[in-house]
Amino acid sequence: MNQTTNSILMIRPVAFRMNEQTAVNNYYQKVLDNLTPTSVNAKAQEEFDTFVQKLRMIGLNVVVVEDTLSPDTPDSIFPNNWISFHENGDVVLYPMFAENRRLERREDVLDVLEEKGFVINEIMDYTSAEEDEIYLEGTGSIVLDRANGKAYCALSPRADEELFIEFCEDFEFTPVIFEAFQTVNGERKHIYHTNVIMCVGETFAVICADCIDDKKERKMVLDSLKGDEKEVILITEDQVNNFAGNMLEVKGTDDRRYLIMSASAHQSLTKKQIAQLEEHVTIVSSSLDTIEACGGGSARCMMAEVFLPKK
């Protein structure tokens, strides 16, 4: 299986704001008091449009779907949490922690992809788990090493262990399970999404090992990455707070490898880390300050990779 793709799905926001329902365990969200809701959304749209333009300039096939005003979906800009697309033509729908995020699931998104020539064979729907308050938020909760058949998951209120194991059995991934923490007001709290602290590329991995408090678990995760001959590039918790873990490797024109991240993530990296990454990829970054502050998510969360076969 391929680790990277040239096609991604993105949802353009129409009423983006800080989502009060996700803020309970996403400690990266902030209220921007100096901005009205309208100006927050306008800024988010501006950041989104510039970002899409940069991605298209490197030859990425970006499928943009406009969000709708109704129902109210302030986090629709992060589609990777509710859907994932696989090489065998499978589409997966995931159970979401926040009730208003469940409204982001839209069948017409699949129609758009089929119109663009993508083939959808089967829909795997795990969303009934929401009735039992069990959640697994897509490639936010799960970081896939598709090429090596592994799935990494930091357990949290948004990533249930049993459901994750079920997903791995259904898709024939080997589960790599651990717990990751961040310091919030002097307390260690679970990191809400795995993709905030790690990114797995074809030949490298970026990870904040310091977030994995249990030494055995930390060693197990690092051994797993190194065992697949990936160069492991360590980042700090401070860099995680600047979304440096929230990156995605993609294929551009002529299969060139790019690593996509936000400007704040890029600026937080050291010269050494940038040099390490540039041995593998070309870095592309874009300013996502408003989206990061209000949404508590960054570049990776905005891109749902499309691995579906073409007609």
C-alpha positions as CSV (number, residue, x, y, z in Angstrom):
1,M,0.0,0.0,0.0
2,N,1.1,3.6,-0.7
3,Q,1.9,5.8,2.3
4,T,1.2,9.0,0.5
5,T,-1.4,10.3,-2.0
6,N,-1.7,13.1,-4.5
7,S,-5.4,13.7,-3.8
8,I,-7.0,15.3,-0.8
9,L,-10.5,16.4,0.3
10,M,-10.9,19.7,2.0
11,I,-14.1,21.4,3.4
12,R,-14.3,25.2,3.0
13,P,-15.9,26.7,6.1
14,V,-18.9,29.0,6.1
15,A,-19.5,29.5,9.8
16,F,-16.1,28.6,11.4
17,R,-15.7,29.5,15.1
18,M,-14.4,28.1,18.3
19,N,-16.5,24.9,19.0
20,E,-17.5,25.0,22.7
21,Q,-18.4,21.3,22.5
22,T,-14.8,20.2,21.6
23,A,-13.0,22.7,23.9
24,V,-13.7,20.4,27.0
25,N,-10.7,18.2,26.0
26,N,-9.0,20.1,23.2
27,Y,-6.7,22.3,25.2
28,Y,-5.3,24.1,22.1
29,Q,-8.5,26.1,21.4
30,K,-8.7,29.7,22.4
31,V,-11.4,32.4,22.3
32,L,-10.3,35.3,20.2
33,D,-12.1,38.1,22.1
34,N,-11.0,40.8,19.7
35,L,-12.8,39.3,16.7
36,T,-16.4,39.1,15.9
37,P,-17.8,35.7,14.6
38,T,-18.1,37.1,11.1
39,S,-14.5,38.2,11.1
40,V,-13.2,34.9,12.5
41,N,-14.9,33.1,9.7
42,A,-13.6,35.6,7.1
43,K,-10.1,35.1,8.4
44,A,-10.5,31.3,8.4
45,Q,-11.7,31.4,4.8
46,E,-8.8,33.6,3.8
47,E,-6.3,31.2,5.4
48,F,-8.1,28.2,3.9
49,D,-8.1,29.7,0.3
50,T,-4.4,30.6,0.5
51,F,-3.6,27.2,1.8
52,V,-5.5,25.4,-1.0
53,Q,-3.7,27.6,-3.6
54,K,-0.3,26.6,-2.2
55,L,-1.3,22.9,-2.3
56,R,-2.5,23.2,-5.9
57,M,0.7,25.0,-6.9
58,I,2.8,21.9,-6.0
59,G,0.5,19.7,-8.1
60,L,-1.8,18.4,-5.4
61,N,-5.3,17.4,-6.5
62,V,-7.4,19.2,-4.0
63,V,-11.1,18.5,-4.0
64,V,-12.8,21.4,-2.2
65,V,-16.4,21.0,-0.9
66,E,-18.2,24.1,0.4
67,D,-19.7,23.7,3.9
68,T,-23.4,24.6,4.3
69,L,-24.8,27.1,6.8
70,S,-27.3,24.6,8.1
71,P,-26.7,22.4,10.2
72,D,-24.3,24.3,12.4
73,T,-20.9,22.7,12.0
74,P,-18.1,25.1,13.3
75,D,-15.4,22.4,12.9
76,S,-16.3,21.2,9.4
77,I,-12.9,22.5,8.2
78,F,-11.4,19.3,9.8
79,P,-12.9,16.4,7.7
80,N,-10.2,13.9,8.5
81,N,-11.9,13.1,11.8
82,W,-15.1,11.8,10.4
83,I,-14.0,10.1,7.2
84,S,-11.1,8.2,5.6
85,F,-10.6,6.7,2.1
86,H,-8.7,3.6,1.3
87,E,-7.0,2.0,-1.7
88,N,-9.5,-0.9,-2.0
89,G,-12.3,1.6,-2.5
90,D,-13.5,1.5,1.1
91,V,-14.7,4.6,2.9
92,V,-14.8,4.7,6.7
93,L,-17.2,6.8,8.8
94,Y,-16.1,7.4,12.4
95,P,-17.9,8.1,15.7
96,M,-17.4,11.6,16.9
97,F,-17.1,12.9,20.5
98,A,-18.9,16.2,20.0
99,E,-22.5,16.1,19.0
100,N,-22.3,19.0,16.6
101,R,-19.4,17.4,14.9
102,R,-21.5,14.4,14.0
103,L,-23.5,16.7,11.7
104,E,-20.4,17.1,9.5
105,R,-21.0,13.7,8.0
106,R,-22.4,14.3,4.5
107,E,-23.3,11.8,1.9
108,D,-23.0,14.4,-0.9
109,V,-19.2,14.5,-0.3
110,L,-19.1,10.9,-1.6
111,D,-21.1,12.0,-4.6
112,V,-18.6,14.8,-5.4
113,L,-15.7,12.3,-5.2
114,E,-17.5,9.9,-7.5
115,E,-18.2,12.7,-10.0
116,K,-14.4,13.3,-9.9
117,G,-13.8,9.7,-11.1
118,F,-13.0,8.1,-7.7
119,V,-14.4,4.6,-7.1
120,I,-16.3,3.8,-3.8
121,N,-16.9,0.1,-3.2
122,E,-18.0,-0.2,0.4
123,I,-18.8,2.1,3.3
124,M,-17.6,0.9,6.7
125,D,-19.7,2.7,9.3
126,Y,-18.6,2.7,13.0
127,T,-20.9,5.6,13.9
128,S,-23.4,3.5,15.9
129,A,-20.7,3.4,18.7
130,E,-21.8,7.0,19.5
131,E,-24.9,5.5,21.2
132,D,-22.6,3.9,23.7
133,E,-20.4,7.0,24.0
134,I,-17.5,5.3,22.3
135,Y,-15.4,7.4,19.9
136,L,-12.7,7.0,17.4
137,E,-12.0,10.2,15.4
138,G,-10.6,9.0,12.1
139,T,-7.0,9.9,11.2
140,G,-7.0,12.4,14.1
141,S,-7.1,9.5,16.5
142,I,-5.3,7.0,14.3
143,V,-2.0,7.7,12.5
144,L,-1.6,5.1,9.7
145,D,1.6,3.7,8.4
146,R,-0.2,2.2,5.4
147,A,3.0,0.9,3.8
148,N,4.0,-1.2,6.9
149,G,0.5,-2.1,7.9
150,K,0.6,-0.4,11.3
151,A,-1.8,1.9,13.0
152,Y,-0.7,4.2,15.9
153,C,-3.2,5.3,18.5
154,A,-2.9,7.5,21.6
155,L,-5.9,6.5,23.8
156,S,-8.1,9.4,24.9
157,P,-11.7,10.3,25.5
158,R,-11.8,10.4,21.6
159,A,-10.0,7.2,20.9
160,D,-11.5,4.0,22.3
161,E,-9.1,1.0,22.6
162,E,-11.6,-1.7,21.7
163,L,-13.0,0.1,18.7
164,F,-9.5,0.9,17.5
165,I,-8.6,-2.8,17.7
166,E,-11.8,-3.6,15.8
167,F,-10.8,-1.1,13.1
168,C,-7.3,-2.7,12.9
169,E,-8.8,-6.2,12.5
170,D,-11.2,-5.0,9.8
171,F,-8.4,-3.3,7.8
172,E,-5.6,-5.6,8.7
173,F,-3.4,-3.1,10.5
174,T,-1.2,-4.0,13.4
175,P,-2.2,-1.8,16.4
176,V,0.4,0.2,18.2
177,I,-1.4,1.5,21.4
178,F,-0.1,4.0,23.9
179,E,-1.1,7.0,26.0
180,A,0.1,10.5,25.4
181,F,-0.1,13.5,27.7
182,Q,0.4,17.3,27.8
183,T,0.7,19.6,30.7
184,V,-2.4,21.8,31.3
185,N,-2.3,24.1,34.3
186,G,0.3,22.0,35.9
187,E,-1.6,18.7,35.3
188,R,-0.9,15.9,32.9
189,K,-3.9,15.5,30.6
190,H,-4.5,13.1,27.7
191,I,-3.6,14.5,24.2
192,Y,-6.9,14.5,22.4
193,H,-5.6,13.4,19.0
194,T,-2.7,11.2,18.0
195,N,-1.9,13.3,15.0
196,V,-1.1,16.3,17.2
197,I,2.1,14.6,18.4
198,M,3.1,12.4,15.5
199,C,3.3,12.2,11.7
200,V,4.5,9.1,9.8
201,G,6.0,9.7,6.4
202,E,7.4,7.2,3.9
203,T,11.0,7.3,5.2
204,F,10.7,9.4,8.4
205,A,8.5,10.0,11.4
206,V,8.1,13.1,13.5
207,I,7.1,12.5,17.1
208,C,7.0,14.1,20.5
209,A,8.3,11.2,22.6
210,D,8.2,13.4,25.7
211,C,4.4,13.2,25.6
212,I,4.5,9.4,26.1
213,D,5.0,9.4,29.9
214,D,5.3,5.6,30.3
215,K,8.9,4.7,29.4
216,K,8.0,1.2,28.2
217,E,5.3,2.5,25.9
218,R,7.7,5.3,24.6
219,K,10.4,2.7,23.8
220,M,7.8,0.4,22.1
221,V,6.6,3.2,19.8
222,L,10.1,4.4,18.9
223,D,11.3,0.8,18.3
224,S,8.3,0.3,16.1
225,L,9.1,3.3,13.9
226,K,12.9,2.6,13.8
227,G,12.1,-1.1,13.1
228,D,10.5,0.1,9.8
229,E,13.7,2.0,9.0
230,K,12.2,5.4,9.5
231,E,14.4,8.3,10.6
232,V,12.8,9.5,13.8
233,I,12.8,13.2,14.3
234,L,12.0,14.2,17.8
235,I,10.0,17.4,18.6
236,T,9.3,19.0,22.0
237,E,6.1,19.6,23.8
238,D,6.5,23.3,23.2
239,Q,6.7,22.6,19.4
240,V,3.6,20.4,19.8
241,N,1.8,23.5,21.2
242,N,2.8,25.2,17.9
243,F,1.3,22.2,15.9
244,A,4.6,20.9,14.8
245,G,3.3,17.3,15.1
246,N,0.3,18.0,12.9
247,M,2.0,17.5,9.5
248,L,1.2,15.4,6.4
249,E,3.4,14.0,3.7
250,V,1.8,14.2,0.2
251,K,2.8,13.6,-3.4
252,G,3.0,16.6,-5.7
253,T,3.8,16.9,-9.4
254,D,6.0,14.0,-10.7
255,D,5.6,12.2,-7.4
256,R,7.7,14.7,-5.6
257,R,7.4,14.4,-1.9
258,Y,6.2,17.3,0.2
259,L,5.6,17.8,3.9
260,I,2.6,20.1,4.6
261,M,2.4,22.1,7.9
262,S,1.3,25.4,9.2
263,A,3.6,28.5,9.4
264,S,3.6,28.3,13.2
265,A,4.7,24.7,13.1
266,H,7.4,25.6,10.5
267,Q,8.7,28.5,12.6
268,S,8.9,26.4,15.7
269,L,11.3,23.9,14.2
270,T,15.0,24.2,14.7
271,K,17.5,24.5,11.9
272,K,18.6,20.9,12.6
273,Q,15.1,19.5,12.5
274,I,14.4,21.3,9.2
275,A,17.6,20.0,7.7
276,Q,16.7,16.4,8.8
277,L,13.2,16.8,7.2
278,E,14.6,18.2,4.0
279,E,16.7,15.1,3.5
280,H,13.3,13.4,2.8
281,V,10.8,16.1,1.6
282,T,10.3,19.7,0.5
283,I,8.5,21.6,3.3
284,V,5.4,23.7,2.4
285,S,3.8,25.8,5.1
286,S,1.0,28.3,5.2
287,S,-0.3,30.6,7.9
288,L,-3.3,29.1,9.7
289,D,-3.2,31.2,12.9
290,T,-7.0,31.8,13.2
291,I,-7.9,28.2,12.3
292,E,-5.3,26.9,14.9
293,A,-6.4,29.3,17.7
294,C,-10.2,28.8,17.4
295,G,-10.2,25.2,16.0
296,G,-7.4,23.7,18.0
297,G,-6.3,21.9,14.9
298,S,-3.9,22.6,12.1
299,A,-2.8,21.6,8.6
300,R,-3.0,17.8,8.9
301,C,-6.5,18.0,10.3
302,M,-7.8,20.0,7.3
303,M,-6.8,17.3,4.8
304,A,-8.6,14.0,4.3
305,E,-6.3,11.9,2.1
306,V,-8.1,10.3,-0.8
307,F,-6.5,6.9,-1.6
308,L,-9.6,5.6,-3.5
309,P,-9.0,4.0,-6.9
310,K,-9.8,6.0,-10.1
311,K,-12.3,4.7,-12.7
